[in-house]
Amino acid sequence: SPFAKKMIDEFGKDEKFLNEIAANLGSLGMVGSSERYLKKIIEMAKSLLDHPIVNVRKWARNCIIHYEKQIRRENLENEQWS
């Protein structure tokens, strides 16, 4: 959202702030596959890969890696149950 982008632009140098965003992104509970939601997070993070603040770029890369692993893990669990 534009508000979140402004907050990241303003406070992106603060690692604690970025960690709070990450915690909030991962705190959603749901039933069924979360792949679509996780892909939206990955797309959001990809849009920050060229951010002028180094901490934000690093955080975005880490988010992408983390959520891609989470998708793979979920897919493996789904295969296991099939």
N, C-alpha and C positions, 0 to 999 in steps of 0.2 A: 504494500500500500504506500501511497505517497508519504503518509505520516511516518511509517516505519523507516522509509528511505531517509527522510530528514533526520530522524533520530540516529540512524547509523552514520550519516554524514557528520553529525554534530558530536557524537560520543564514540565513534568507531575506534579511537585510539585507546579507549579504556577496555582492557581485556575482561574485566568483571562485567561490564555492560554486555559485551558480546556473548559471554558465558550465560548470562541471564536470558538473552534471546534464544540461545541454543536450548536451554532448559525448558523454556516455554514452548518451543517448536516440538520438542519430544514428549510433552506431557499430555498429549491428547489421547484419550482412551477411545477405542472403537471395537466394534464387533465385525469380523470378516477381514478381508484384505485391506491393508493400509497402503498398498503400492501406489495408488493414484495420488493420495495425500503426500507420500514421500517424494514422488516425482515432482510435485509442485514445489516442494521445499528445495529440491535439487535445481530446478529451473530458476528459482529465486536466487539461490547461491551462485549459479552460473552468471547471473546478471551483475554480480558484484566482483567477478574475477578481475575486472579492469578498474576497480575503485582506486581513487588516488591515495587512500590510506592503506599502508602495507599491512597493518593488523587485520583490516577488513578482508583484504585479498587472501591472506593466510587462513583466516577463519572460514571464508567461503570455500576454499579448497578442502579444508578439513571436514566441513559439512557435507560436501559432495561425496567424499570418500566414505564418511560414516553412513550416510543414508543409502548409498549404493550398496554397501555391505549389508545393511539392514534389509534391503529389498531382496538381495541374493539369499540371505538367511531365511527370510519368510518364504521365498519360493522353494527352497530346499525342504523346509518344514511341510509345505503344502504337498510336495511330491511324496514325501515320506508318508503322509496320511492317506494318499491316494492309492 
